[in-house]
Amino acid sequence: MIQIRPVSDLRNNFPAIEKAVSGGEPVYLTKNGYGAMVVLSLETYAQLTDAQEMALDLADRAAAEDPRRFTHQQVFDNLQERLNGKTEI
């Protein structure tokens, strides 16, 4: 079940929020009736971000092994050419 609570519950009722997120479900916090933030357990957050972290690590390793370097202008020019169909992808 979706947990939606006022952000003041972080201060006033932290143990209940901690218990809710420990079950793996996020708790959505509101401020003045509008969504403000989401609280997740560390385990749930790690599950959401581990694949991206691994991809970034692989990209860092590939960049370290490749001697080619491009300026940001070269990268954006190349992307613009590809988007405009001037070169093959």
C-alpha positions as CSV (number, residue, x, y, z in Angstrom):
1,M,0.0,0.0,0.0
2,I,1.3,3.5,-0.9
3,Q,2.4,5.4,2.1
4,I,1.9,9.2,1.8
5,R,2.7,11.2,4.9
6,P,3.4,14.9,5.7
7,V,7.1,15.8,5.9
8,S,6.6,16.7,9.5
9,D,6.3,13.0,10.2
10,L,10.1,12.7,9.7
11,R,10.6,14.7,12.9
12,N,7.4,13.7,14.8
13,N,7.1,10.0,13.8
14,F,10.4,8.9,12.5
15,P,10.1,5.3,13.8
16,A,6.9,4.7,11.8
17,I,8.6,5.9,8.6
18,E,11.7,3.9,9.3
19,K,9.5,0.8,9.8
20,A,7.6,1.4,6.6
21,V,10.7,1.8,4.4
22,S,12.4,-1.2,6.0
23,G,9.8,-3.3,4.3
24,G,11.1,-2.2,1.0
25,E,8.3,0.2,0.1
26,P,8.9,4.0,-0.4
27,V,7.2,6.6,1.7
28,Y,6.1,9.7,-0.2
29,L,6.3,12.9,1.9
30,T,4.2,16.0,1.2
31,K,4.7,19.6,2.2
32,N,1.7,21.9,2.2
33,G,-0.3,19.2,0.3
34,Y,2.2,18.8,-2.5
35,G,4.8,16.0,-3.1
36,A,8.1,17.0,-1.6
37,M,10.3,13.9,-1.5
38,V,10.5,10.1,-1.3
39,V,12.2,8.1,1.5
40,L,13.7,4.8,0.7
41,S,15.7,2.2,2.6
42,L,19.4,2.0,1.7
43,E,18.8,-1.5,0.2
44,T,16.0,-0.3,-2.0
45,Y,18.0,2.7,-3.2
46,A,21.0,0.5,-4.0
47,Q,18.8,-1.9,-6.0
48,L,17.6,1.1,-8.0
49,T,21.1,2.6,-8.7
50,D,23.5,-0.4,-8.8
51,A,23.0,-1.0,-12.6
52,Q,23.8,2.7,-13.3
53,E,26.8,2.7,-11.0
54,M,28.2,-0.4,-12.8
55,A,27.6,1.2,-16.2
56,L,29.4,4.3,-15.1
57,D,32.3,2.2,-13.8
58,L,32.5,0.4,-17.2
59,A,32.5,3.7,-19.0
60,D,35.2,5.1,-16.8
61,R,37.4,2.0,-17.5
62,A,36.8,2.2,-21.2
63,A,37.7,5.9,-21.2
64,A,40.9,5.2,-19.3
65,E,41.9,2.6,-21.9
66,D,41.1,4.8,-24.9
67,P,43.7,7.4,-25.8
68,R,41.3,9.5,-27.8
69,R,40.0,12.7,-26.2
70,F,37.4,15.1,-27.5
71,T,36.4,18.6,-26.5
72,H,32.8,19.2,-25.4
73,Q,32.3,21.2,-28.7
74,Q,33.5,18.2,-30.8
75,V,31.1,15.9,-28.9
76,F,28.1,18.2,-29.3
77,D,28.9,18.9,-33.0
78,N,29.0,15.2,-33.6
79,L,25.7,14.6,-31.8
80,Q,24.1,17.5,-33.8
81,E,25.3,16.0,-37.1
82,R,23.9,12.6,-36.1
83,L,20.5,14.1,-35.1
84,N,20.3,16.0,-38.3
85,G,21.1,12.9,-40.3
86,K,24.3,14.1,-41.8
87,T,26.4,11.1,-40.6
88,E,25.6,7.5,-39.8
89,I,25.2,6.5,-36.2
